[in-house]
């Protein structure tokens, strides 16, 4: 009986210590970037490509779907958008973007074509 009471008391303390005030997520103003990734000649959609931005503290990333479409949420400011397959040693594209409002930015397909690096 003492063990059960001790366990109940411990669980109560843990649950009370986990209030929303202590565990609230910090909201960062952000925008959404969308686009379509194609091969260098623009003829083939690239599924499974990694699309990311290196933030000061975090990496914001997503993957293209089977039609090459992506949607990425990232904080406001000037960034370099990276698009690559695999580790990026063969095919990658980088472009400078500015997210200046909490809106959707659509990048033109000719800017998101994967360039061959190797």
C-alpha positions as CSV (number, residue, x, y, z in Angstrom):
1,X,0.0,0.0,0.0
2,X,2.8,2.4,0.8
3,X,4.5,1.7,-2.5
4,X,1.3,2.4,-4.4
5,X,0.8,5.7,-2.5
6,X,4.4,6.7,-3.1
7,X,4.1,5.9,-6.8
8,X,0.8,7.9,-7.1
9,X,2.5,10.8,-5.3
10,X,5.5,10.6,-7.7
11,X,3.3,10.5,-10.8
12,X,1.2,13.5,-9.5
13,X,4.4,15.6,-8.9
14,X,5.7,14.8,-12.4
15,X,2.4,15.6,-14.1
16,X,2.0,18.9,-12.2
17,X,5.6,19.8,-13.1
18,X,4.7,19.4,-16.8
19,X,2.5,22.5,-17.1
20,X,2.0,24.2,-20.5
21,X,3.9,27.2,-19.1
22,X,7.1,25.1,-18.8
23,X,6.7,23.1,-22.0
24,X,5.3,25.7,-24.5
25,X,7.0,25.8,-27.9
26,X,8.6,29.0,-28.9
27,X,6.8,30.4,-32.0
28,X,9.1,31.8,-34.7
29,X,7.6,33.9,-37.5
30,X,8.0,31.9,-40.6
31,X,6.9,31.7,-44.2
32,X,6.3,28.8,-46.6
33,X,8.4,28.0,-49.7
34,X,6.9,25.8,-52.5
35,X,8.2,24.6,-55.8
36,X,8.8,21.8,-58.2
37,X,12.2,20.1,-58.6
38,X,13.2,18.9,-62.1
39,X,16.2,17.5,-63.8
40,X,18.7,19.9,-65.4
41,X,16.9,19.8,-68.8
42,X,13.5,20.4,-67.1
43,X,12.0,17.2,-68.5
44,X,11.8,15.0,-65.5
45,X,10.4,15.6,-62.0
46,X,12.7,14.6,-59.2
47,X,11.1,12.7,-56.4
48,X,12.9,12.2,-53.1
49,X,15.2,15.2,-53.4
50,X,16.1,16.9,-50.1
51,X,15.2,20.6,-49.8
52,X,16.6,22.5,-46.9
53,X,17.8,25.7,-45.3
54,X,20.5,25.9,-42.6
55,X,19.2,28.1,-39.9
56,X,21.3,29.6,-37.1
57,X,20.2,26.9,-34.7
58,X,18.2,24.4,-36.7
59,X,18.0,22.8,-40.1
60,X,14.6,23.3,-41.9
61,X,14.1,20.5,-44.4
62,X,11.6,18.5,-46.4
63,X,11.6,16.1,-49.4
64,X,10.0,16.3,-52.8
65,X,7.1,14.0,-53.5
66,X,6.9,11.6,-56.5
67,X,6.0,14.6,-58.7
68,X,8.9,16.7,-57.5
69,X,6.7,19.0,-55.5
70,X,7.8,20.4,-52.1
71,X,6.6,22.7,-49.3
72,X,9.0,24.0,-46.7
73,X,8.3,26.2,-43.7
74,X,11.3,28.3,-42.6
75,X,11.9,31.5,-40.5
76,X,11.8,35.0,-42.0
77,X,15.0,36.4,-43.3
78,X,17.6,35.9,-46.0
79,X,18.5,32.2,-46.6
80,X,20.2,29.9,-49.0
81,X,17.9,27.2,-50.2
82,X,19.6,23.9,-50.9
83,X,18.1,21.2,-53.2
84,X,20.0,18.0,-53.7
85,X,19.8,14.3,-54.2
86,X,21.7,11.9,-52.0
87,X,24.6,13.8,-50.3
88,X,24.6,16.5,-53.0
89,X,27.9,15.4,-54.5
90,X,26.4,14.7,-57.9
91,X,23.2,16.8,-58.2
92,X,22.5,20.0,-56.3
93,X,21.2,23.5,-56.7
94,X,21.5,26.4,-54.3
95,X,19.7,29.7,-54.5
96,X,19.3,32.8,-52.4
97,X,15.8,33.6,-51.1
98,X,14.3,36.1,-48.8
99,X,11.3,35.2,-46.7
100,X,9.9,38.6,-45.6
101,X,6.4,37.7,-44.6
102,X,4.3,34.9,-43.3
103,X,3.1,34.0,-46.8
104,X,3.7,31.4,-49.4
105,X,6.6,31.9,-51.8
106,X,6.5,29.8,-55.0
107,X,9.8,29.4,-56.7
108,X,9.8,29.1,-60.5
109,X,10.7,25.7,-61.9
110,X,13.6,27.0,-63.9
111,X,15.3,28.0,-60.6
112,X,14.9,24.7,-58.9
113,X,16.4,22.5,-61.6
114,X,19.0,20.2,-60.2
115,X,22.4,20.9,-61.7
116,X,25.0,18.2,-62.2
117,X,28.1,18.8,-60.1
118,X,30.1,15.6,-60.8
